[in-house]
């Protein structure tokens, strides 16, 4: 057996083993997160968007833990997406995964960050939405395709969140 064949014979099983272990880990993550509630449906009568941008849906993670990717309901799948902000909430139209609608009342914050769940970019390159799904607090990352789209999107999201019912509860209104 020559050197190339020996390398191939030892490398292929190692690659297969790594892929099997990744699959087992993902399946266990799905099982651990089985208590995460179903996603809210997309309303049939959404108003016209207040802002929109194309970009990349990065992932949803447990709030404050940018490495704990949420695997259930396709929330852990990185994909191209269009984010639209409506008075009723935020809609991610994801290619290769179902849409994700976050009702305005579930939103608790928006910030800029440099990374989450294996995606790292320049300082403040990601928009991270904080929101609640049932009993779970989540962070969802989005990277705009064009940097020029981000300021208007961020401002619109901040205005939507500050007008929401959770803002009224914090301000005593």
Residue pairs with C-beta under 8 A, 6 or more apart in sequence:
1 9
26 71
29 69
29 71
29 76
30 71
30 72
33 70
33 71
33 72
34 72
36 70
36 72
36 73
36 133
36 134
36 136
37 133
37 134
37 135
37 136
38 73
39 73
39 75
39 98
39 100
39 101
39 133
40 101
40 102
40 103
40 106
40 133
41 101
42 91
42 99
42 101
43 88
43 89
43 101
46 86
46 88
46 91
47 86
47 87
47 88
48 86
49 84
49 85
49 86
50 85
50 86
50 87
50 156
50 160
51 84
51 85
51 152
51 153
51 156
51 157
52 82
52 83
52 84
52 85
52 153
53 82
53 83
53 144
53 145
53 146
53 149
53 150
53 153
54 80
54 81
54 82
54 144
54 145
54 146
54 149
55 80
55 81
55 82
55 83
55 142
55 143
55 144
55 145
55 149
56 78
56 79
56 80
56 81
56 119
56 142
56 143
56 145
57 77
57 78
57 79
57 80
57 81
57 83
57 92
57 94
57 97
57 100
57 140
57 141
57 142
58 78
58 116
58 117
58 119
58 126
58 140
58 141
58 142
58 143
59 69
59 70
59 75
59 76
59 77
59 78
59 116
59 117
59 118
59 119
59 140
59 141
60 69
60 70
60 75
60 76
60 100
60 138
60 139
60 140
60 141
61 67
61 68
61 69
61 70
61 116
61 117
61 138
61 139
61 140
61 141
62 68
62 70
62 136
62 137
62 138
62 139
63 130
63 137
63 138
63 139
64 137
64 139
66 113
66 115
66 116
66 117
66 139
67 116
67 117
69 75
69 76
69 117
69 118
70 76
70 136
70 138
73 98
74 94
74 97
74 98
75 100
75 138
75 140
76 117
77 94
77 96
77 97
78 117
78 118
78 119
79 94
79 95
79 96
79 97
80 94
80 95
80 96
81 92
81 93
81 94
81 95
81 142
82 92
82 93
83 90
83 91
83 92
83 142
83 144
83 153
84 90
84 91
84 93
85 153
85 156
85 157
85 160
87 104
87 160
88 103
88 104
89 101
89 102
89 103
89 104
89 105
89 106
89 107
90 101
90 102
90 104
90 107
90 129
90 157
90 160
91 99
91 100
91 101
91 102
92 99
92 100
92 101
92 102
92 140
92 142
93 99
94 100
100 140
102 129
102 131
102 140
104 160
104 161
104 163
104 164
105 164
105 165
105 166
106 131
106 132
106 133
107 129
107 130
107 131
107 157
107 160
107 161
107 164
107 166
108 130
108 131
108 132
108 137
108 161
108 166
109 129
109 130
109 161
110 127
110 128
110 129
110 130
110 154
110 157
110 158
110 161
111 127
111 128
111 130
112 124
112 125
112 126
112 127
112 128
112 150
112 154
113 124
113 125
113 126
113 128
113 141
114 120
114 121
114 122
114 123
114 124
114 125
114 126
115 121
115 126
116 126
116 128
116 139
116 141
117 141
119 126
119 141
119 143
121 143
125 143
126 141
126 142
126 143
127 141
127 142
127 143
127 144
127 150
127 153
127 154
127 157
128 139
128 140
128 141
128 142
129 139
129 140
129 141
129 142
129 157
130 137
130 138
130 139
131 137
131 138
131 140
132 138
144 150
144 153
161 167
